[in-house]
Amino acid sequence: MIMVVGGIYRERCMRPAWDDIYGSAGRAATAIARFGGRAELHACVDSDTQVVVEARAAAEGFAFNLTTSQAGVTFEYIHGLATPDIRCDNHASSQLQVSSEKVLRFGMIKGTAVVHAEYAVFDPQNAEGPESFNANGSTAKHLALVLNRHEANLLLPDSNGLLPEEIAAALAKLERAEVVVCWR
């Protein structure tokens, strides 16, 4: 069983027309289940989002463990490649706690997830201030980081001018990660 931890958000797009609830964690749990894997999704959701995700979990075949929130988060796009307008309650924040052998952790818009795992994959998912994996007390015996170049540069303030492999090596050392996947 893979524990998937992170954000579930409403996504609205004008072109192509799209209005659904997924977010990175929701999409990952769905993908794992559709490919025959066992997944348990941990997320903080409001009551409207809860109904949708519970139905999806039942239909797709993954477990859903929720923490309740007063308000949800919505990403609104003009088109699929546009920068989203993120709508959320500025006062809502959550902290999830998960311990398991295998964890896939995503960064969250409002809050954080403290995980303790034998194997963890972490994608910070934050263009403004990505969180270090262990900054909140998370631990993993074996850690893989998956992030874009912008997030890597924010985690390594002195990385300007470094080659991609140098950034990956520095992040591996800083985060105590065995694997670093970094893309443009």
RADA-V732351 format. One record per pair of residues at least 4 apart in sequence whose C-alpha atoms are under 7 Angstrom apart, sorted by sequence separation. I is the first residue (numbers start at 1). J is the second residue. D is the distance in whole Angstrom. If there is no record, write none. Layout:
# RADA-V732351
I&J&D + I&J&D
This chain:
# RADA-V732351
13&17&6 + 14&18&7 + 22&26&5 + 23&27&6 + 24&28&6 + 25&29&6 + 26&30&6 + 27&31&6 + 28&32&6 + 29&33&6 + 30&34&6 + 31&35&6 + 32&36&7 + 33&37&5 + 45&49&6 + 46&50&6 + 47&51&7 + 49&53&6 + 50&54&6 + 51&55&6 + 52&56&6 + 53&57&6 + 54&58&6 + 55&59&6 + 56&60&6 + 57&61&6 + 58&62&7 + 78&82&6 + 108&112&6 + 126&130&5 + 131&135&7 + 134&138&5 + 147&151&6 + 148&152&6 + 149&153&6 + 150&154&6 + 151&155&6 + 152&156&6 + 153&157&6 + 162&166&6 + 163&167&6 + 164&168&6 + 165&169&6 + 166&170&6 + 167&171&6 + 168&172&6 + 169&173&6 + 170&174&6 + 171&175&6 + 172&176&5 + 173&177&7 + 13&18&5 + 22&27&5 + 32&37&5 + 33&38&6 + 45&50&6 + 57&62&5 + 77&82&6 + 107&112&7 + 125&130&7 + 133&138&6 + 134&139&6 + 147&152&7 + 162&167&6 + 172&177&5 + 12&18&5 + 13&19&6 + 32&38&7 + 33&39&6 + 57&63&6 + 77&83&7 + 124&130&6 + 153&159&6 + 172&178&6 + 12&19&4 + 32&39&6 + 57&64&6 + 77&84&5 + 124&131&6 + 172&179&7 + 11&19&6 + 12&20&7 + 76&84&5 + 77&85&7 + 159&167&7 + 172&180&6 + 11&20&5 + 75&84&6 + 76&85&5 + 10&20&6 + 11&21&6 + 29&39&6 + 54&64&7 + 75&85&6 + 76&86&6 + 10&21&4 + 75&86&5 + 122&133&7 + 9&21&6 + 10&22&6 + 29&41&6 + 74&86&6 + 75&87&6 + 168&180&6 + 8&21&7 + 9&22&6 + 74&87&5 + 8&22&5 + 9&23&5 + 73&87&6 + 74&88&7 + 103&117&6 + 168&182&7 + 8&23&4 + 73&88&5 + 102&117&6 + 7&23&6 + 8&24&7 + 72&88&6 + 94&110&6 + 95&111&5 + 96&112&6 + 97&113&6 + 98&114&6 + 99&115&6 + 100&116&7 + 101&117&5 + 102&118&6 + 103&119&6 + 104&120&6 + 105&121&6 + 106&122&6 + 107&123&6 + 7&24&6 + 8&25&6 + 93&110&5 + 94&111&4 + 95&112&5 + 96&113&4 + 97&114&5 + 98&115&5 + 99&116&5 + 100&117&5 + 101&118&5 + 102&119&5 + 103&120&5 + 104&121&5 + 105&122&5 + 106&123&5 + 107&124&4 + 7&25&6 + 8&26&6 + 71&89&6 + 92&110&7 + 93&111&5 + 94&112&6 + 95&113&5 + 96&114&6 + 97&115&6 + 98&116&6 + 99&117&6 + 101&119&6 + 102&120&6 + 103&121&6 + 104&122&6 + 105&123&6 + 106&124&6 + 107&125&5 + 6&25&5 + 106&125&6 + 107&126&7 + 5&25&6 + 120&140&6 + 4&25&6 + 45&66&7 + 119&140&6 + 130&151&6 + 40&62&6 + 41&63&6 + 42&64&6 + 43&65&7 + 44&66&6 + 45&67&6 + 46&68&6 + 114&136&6 + 116&138&6 + 117&139&6 + 118&140&5 + 119&141&6 + 120&142&6 + 121&143&6 + 122&144&6 + 123&145&6 + 39&62&5 + 40&63&4 + 41&64&5 + 42&65&5 + 43&66&5 + 44&67&5 + 45&68&5 + 46&69&5 + 114&137&6 + 115&138&5 + 116&139&5 + 117&140&5 + 118&141&5 + 119&142&5 + 120&143&5 + 121&144&5 + 122&145&5 + 123&146&5 + 124&147&7 + 127&150&7 + 132&155&7 + 38&62&6 + 39&63&6 + 40&64&6 + 41&65&6 + 42&66&6 + 43&67&6 + 44&68&6 + 45&69&5 + 46&70&6 + 114&138&5 + 115&139&6 + 116&140&6 + 117&141&7 + 118&142&6 + 119&143&6 + 120&144&6 + 121&145&6 + 122&146&6 + 123&147&6 + 127&151&6 + 130&154&7 + 4&29&6 + 44&69&6 + 46&71&5 + 126&151&7 + 129&154&7 + 130&155&7 + 34&60&7 + 46&72&5 + 33&60&6 + 45&72&6 + 33&61&6 + 33&62&6 + 30&60&6 + 145&177&7 + 29&62&7 + 144&177&6 + 149&182&6 + 143&177&5 + 144&178&6 + 145&179&6 + 146&180&6 + 147&181&6 + 148&182&5 + 149&183&6 + 4&39&7 + 8&43&7 + 142&177&7 + 143&178&6 + 144&179&4 + 145&180&5 + 146&181&5 + 147&182&5 + 148&183&5 + 149&184&5 + 2&38&6 + 3&39&6 + 4&40&6 + 5&41&6 + 6&42&7 + 7&43&6 + 142&178&6 + 143&179&7 + 144&180&6 + 145&181&6 + 146&182&6 + 147&183&7 + 148&184&6 + 1&38&5 + 2&39&5 + 3&40&5 + 4&41&5 + 5&42&5 + 6&43&6 + 8&45&7 + 1&39&5 + 2&40&6 + 3&41&6 + 4&42&6 + 5&43&6 + 133&175&7 + 44&94&7 + 9&72&7 + 10&73&6 + 11&74&6 + 12&75&6 + 13&76&6 + 14&77&7 + 15&78&6 + 16&79&7 + 9&73&5 + 10&74&5 + 11&75&5 + 12&76&5 + 13&77&5 + 14&78&5 + 15&79&5 + 9&74&6 + 10&75&6 + 11&76&6 + 12&77&6 + 13&78&6 + 14&79&6 + 15&80&7 + 9&75&7 + 13&79&6 + 13&80&7 + 25&106&7 + 24&106&7 + 3&100&7 + 3&102&6 + 4&103&6 + 5&104&6 + 6&105&6 + 7&106&7 + 2&102&5 + 3&103&5 + 4&104&5 + 5&105&5 + 6&106&5 + 2&103&6 + 3&104&6 + 4&105&6 + 5&106&6 + 6&107&6 + 7&108&5 + 6&108&6 + 6&113&7 + 5&113&7
